């Protein structure tokens, strides 16, 4: 579900005033050019410095993801930007975050950002999923792409997962990778995030073997059962095939579907479902 991006001045005056009450006078607002999940995503210039604000209308069907980000934030700092404030005025639900002065990660072969991203995945794999927050299980999220319950069990675990390793969600800041957009935190096996990253690496120019070599720099990947990786590669192929089929004219979705198919073929001895 793609959400239409609005600009700061599209918000009601009362909502903007409520934000200004938290930040001080707002001198300028720059709408984020990327991202698919927020109606509002903007950097605000305030007297106290920059703040990143994101949000949805209160009647948006995914507004629950805002609360999920609030709940998960204490567990993922400092890997994630710190939550500064939240506003729910009955019309808009907005979150204000620490501004990260960084750039999206470069996943191309030879990039120095690859090691930084592997470090971030390693750090996150050490975080246990909090038991006091209702999180999706990875086997639930991928249920439609798995063949049976035995395969589903291979994905289970108690690690906190991000799962969306698009370069736009990994910002390089002061020589480290920071991870943003925590709307879909998930519970599962410690190797899952590295496996999600593999597809993005292949789409960025790596061979499937080369992508797995980068994933193998994370401890979780090194202990993953080969059968579990085979199952997840197949599930990723099916997931991205469906995403691309629903939007055949969107190049990046086709590229991800092709990357997932190439990785699955690599793991399954050249066999492709499509």
Wavefront OBJ file of the C-alpha trace (Angstrom):
o trace
v 0.000 0.000 0.000
v 1.644 3.216 -1.203
v 0.781 6.343 0.772
v 0.478 9.745 -0.908
v 3.152 12.129 0.381
v 1.939 15.540 1.559
v 3.899 18.658 2.461
v 4.263 20.330 5.829
v 1.982 23.217 4.895
v -0.747 20.730 3.957
v -1.207 19.979 7.650
v -3.925 21.870 9.526
v -2.744 25.026 11.247
v -3.662 23.599 14.648
v -1.488 20.536 14.041
v 1.478 22.631 12.928
v 1.035 24.831 15.976
v 1.069 21.767 18.223
v 4.398 20.732 16.718
v 5.813 24.240 17.125
v 4.845 24.083 20.788
v 7.282 21.159 21.091
v 10.057 22.426 18.823
v 9.923 26.194 19.020
v 9.332 28.352 15.924
v 9.628 26.423 12.661
v 11.689 28.355 10.141
v 11.514 25.939 7.204
v 10.324 22.456 6.275
v 11.762 20.144 3.623
v 9.671 17.193 2.481
v 11.537 13.887 2.225
v 11.773 12.720 -1.354
v 11.795 8.997 -0.590
v 9.810 6.579 1.511
v 6.452 4.956 0.941
v 4.817 4.624 4.340
v 4.230 8.130 5.718
v 1.864 10.849 4.563
v 4.116 13.394 6.227
v 7.902 12.971 6.258
v 9.861 16.189 6.576
v 12.887 17.818 8.124
v 11.978 20.860 10.200
v 14.388 23.728 10.773
v 13.748 25.092 14.253
v 15.454 27.460 16.640
v 16.797 24.458 18.538
v 18.070 22.670 15.445
v 16.685 20.147 12.989
v 13.981 17.593 13.727
v 12.622 14.841 11.493
v 8.851 14.440 11.645
v 6.779 11.643 10.151
v 3.130 10.805 10.458
v -0.232 9.611 9.236
v -3.812 10.726 9.601
v -5.488 9.158 12.595
v -7.944 7.330 10.325
v -5.218 5.887 8.080
v -5.375 2.058 8.043
v -1.695 1.831 8.999
v -1.684 4.414 11.774
v -0.976 1.572 14.206
v 2.580 1.500 12.820
v 3.162 4.861 14.482
v 2.483 3.383 17.914
v 4.718 0.438 17.049
v 7.599 2.830 16.348
v 6.998 4.573 19.670
v 7.036 1.288 21.564
v 10.123 -0.134 19.882
v 12.290 2.998 19.973
v 13.821 2.477 23.450
v 14.992 -0.983 22.407
v 16.746 0.052 19.194
v 18.543 3.219 20.287
v 21.239 4.266 19.531
v 21.097 2.232 16.313
v 17.900 4.109 15.473
v 17.252 7.849 15.815
v 15.901 8.816 19.227
v 12.187 9.602 19.507
v 11.771 13.141 20.866
v 8.000 13.579 21.026
v 4.663 12.409 19.676
v 1.426 14.234 18.895
v -2.046 12.802 18.376
v -4.598 15.576 17.992
v -7.429 13.352 16.801
v -6.739 14.212 13.166
v -3.011 13.600 12.773
v -0.573 11.252 14.487
v 2.971 12.650 14.275
v 6.336 11.507 15.620
v 9.365 13.764 16.057
v 12.787 12.141 15.834
v 16.395 13.120 16.306
v 17.628 14.417 12.952
v 20.361 12.296 11.379
v 22.723 14.254 9.155
v 23.639 11.374 6.882
v 23.158 9.809 3.477
v 21.628 6.533 2.267
v 24.009 3.586 2.278
v 25.759 2.602 -0.938
v 25.403 -1.157 -1.407
v 27.401 -1.391 -4.643
v 30.371 -3.795 -4.767
v 33.452 -2.286 -3.171
v 31.564 0.293 -1.108
v 32.871 1.007 2.374
v 29.235 1.163 3.508
v 28.895 -2.614 3.222
v 31.020 -3.251 6.302
v 29.152 -0.558 8.230
v 25.804 -2.119 7.331
v 27.048 -5.560 8.344
v 28.046 -4.045 11.695
v 24.535 -2.635 12.134
v 22.935 -5.984 11.314
v 25.281 -7.655 13.793
v 24.362 -5.171 16.513
v 20.645 -5.620 15.934
v 20.932 -9.412 15.961
v 22.063 -9.160 19.588
v 18.776 -7.498 20.614
v 16.092 -9.816 21.921
v 12.571 -8.991 20.815
v 10.788 -7.361 23.769
v 8.112 -9.559 25.282
v 5.947 -6.633 26.375
v 5.281 -5.419 22.808
v 2.977 -7.219 20.409
v 5.160 -8.053 17.413
v 4.500 -10.049 14.282
v 6.355 -13.344 14.059
v 8.422 -13.698 10.884
v 6.725 -17.003 10.136
v 3.365 -15.197 10.260
v 4.515 -12.470 7.889
v 5.801 -15.054 5.396
v 3.055 -17.639 5.873
v 1.710 -17.150 2.342
v 5.134 -17.902 0.851
v 6.022 -21.050 2.798
v 5.127 -24.591 1.807
v 4.389 -26.086 5.217
v 4.569 -25.639 8.985
v 7.950 -27.379 9.195
v 9.414 -24.702 6.939
v 7.807 -22.014 9.094
v 9.536 -23.373 12.195
v 12.917 -22.832 10.551
v 12.350 -19.062 10.657
v 11.367 -18.855 14.324
v 13.443 -17.108 16.948
v 13.415 -14.407 19.607
v 15.580 -11.783 17.886
v 14.258 -8.311 17.086
v 14.227 -7.869 13.296
v 13.926 -4.828 11.045
v 13.453 -6.726 7.722
v 13.407 -3.731 5.339
v 17.039 -3.169 4.354
v 16.511 -0.786 1.474
v 19.504 1.603 1.341
v 17.137 4.463 2.165
v 16.605 2.923 5.609
v 20.329 2.757 6.354
v 21.885 6.183 6.863
v 25.634 6.624 7.075
v 26.297 9.107 9.865
v 29.761 9.911 11.253
v 31.254 6.667 9.994
v 28.498 4.366 11.239
v 25.261 2.930 9.862
v 22.060 4.060 11.577
v 18.771 2.319 10.805
v 15.499 4.203 10.342
v 11.822 3.390 9.693
v 10.893 0.896 12.394
v 7.226 0.556 11.502
v 7.476 -3.213 10.947
v 9.578 -4.676 13.786
v 9.323 -8.448 13.810
v 10.363 -11.409 15.954
v 12.346 -14.221 14.353
v 15.653 -15.999 13.837
v 18.855 -13.981 14.221
v 19.925 -14.546 10.599
v 16.752 -13.148 8.983
v 17.907 -9.545 8.604
v 21.136 -10.625 6.914
v 19.085 -12.774 4.546
v 16.790 -9.846 3.738
v 19.903 -7.771 3.023
v 21.148 -10.333 0.491
v 18.329 -9.511 -1.929
v 19.167 -5.799 -1.815
v 22.838 -6.587 -2.382
v 22.090 -8.662 -5.464
v 19.877 -5.860 -6.767
v 22.806 -3.481 -6.172
v 25.199 -5.414 -8.406
v 26.557 -8.278 -6.316
v 26.460 -11.872 -7.442
v 24.376 -14.103 -5.166
v 27.583 -15.726 -3.928
v 29.182 -12.342 -3.295
v 26.092 -11.120 -1.458
v 26.158 -14.180 0.786
v 29.823 -13.530 1.553
v 28.816 -10.149 2.959
v 25.933 -11.679 4.895
v 28.402 -14.202 6.322
v 30.181 -11.349 8.105
v 27.260 -11.338 10.556
v 27.291 -13.988 13.312
v 23.645 -14.907 12.824
v 24.181 -15.928 9.228
v 27.102 -18.179 10.117
v 24.933 -20.344 12.367
v 21.884 -20.425 10.083
v 20.934 -23.925 8.885
v 21.381 -24.285 5.132
v 17.842 -25.621 4.824
v 16.480 -22.530 6.571
v 18.307 -20.241 4.130
v 16.955 -22.269 1.199
v 13.413 -21.936 2.510
v 13.757 -18.218 3.122
v 15.314 -17.588 -0.289
v 12.325 -19.314 -1.886
v 9.931 -17.282 0.258
v 11.690 -14.048 -0.715
v 11.426 -15.007 -4.374
v 7.683 -15.558 -4.031
v 7.180 -12.354 -2.030
v 8.980 -10.113 -4.526
v 7.412 -11.846 -7.507
v 3.993 -10.923 -6.125
v 5.042 -7.350 -5.358
v 6.397 -6.871 -8.876
v 3.383 -8.522 -10.499
v 1.097 -6.022 -8.787
v 3.124 -3.096 -10.181
v 4.737 -4.268 -13.444
v 5.740 -0.750 -14.463
v 7.730 -0.023 -11.282
v 11.368 -0.681 -12.123
v 12.746 -1.080 -8.615
v 10.157 -3.726 -7.772
v 11.045 -5.692 -10.914
v 14.717 -5.387 -10.009
v 14.102 -6.751 -6.515
v 12.010 -9.605 -7.898
v 14.814 -10.522 -10.294
v 17.395 -10.294 -7.505
v 15.332 -12.546 -5.235
v 14.873 -15.064 -8.056
v 18.619 -15.088 -8.748
v 19.401 -15.684 -5.090
v 16.863 -18.505 -4.835
v 18.269 -20.104 -7.992
v 21.769 -19.883 -6.526
v 20.679 -21.679 -3.381
v 18.524 -24.254 -5.145
v 20.971 -25.294 -7.830
v 19.702 -23.112 -10.646
v 15.996 -23.829 -10.203
v 13.658 -20.857 -10.629
v 9.907 -20.857 -10.102
v 9.528 -18.045 -12.652
l 1 2 3 4 5 6 7 8 9 10 11 12 13 14 15 16 17 18 19 20 21 22 23 24 25 26 27 28 29 30 31 32 33 34 35 36 37 38 39 40 41 42 43 44 45 46 47 48 49 50 51 52 53 54 55 56 57 58 59 60 61 62 63 64 65 66 67 68 69 70 71 72 73 74 75 76 77 78 79 80 81 82 83 84 85 86 87 88 89 90 91 92 93 94 95 96 97 98 99 100 101 102 103 104 105 106 107 108 109 110 111 112 113 114 115 116 117 118 119 120 121 122 123 124 125 126 127 128 129 130 131 132 133 134 135 136 137 138 139 140 141 142 143 144 145 146 147 148 149 150 151 152 153 154 155 156 157 158 159 160 161 162 163 164 165 166 167 168 169 170 171 172 173 174 175 176 177 178 179 180 181 182 183 184 185 186 187 188 189 190 191 192 193 194 195 196 197 198 199 200 201 202 203 204 205 206 207 208 209 210 211 212 213 214 215 216 217 218 219 220 221 222 223 224 225 226 227 228 229 230 231 232 233 234 235 236 237 238 239 240 241 242 243 244 245 246 247 248 249 250 251 252 253 254 255 256 257 258 259 260 261 262 263 264 265 266 267 268 269 270 271 272 273 274
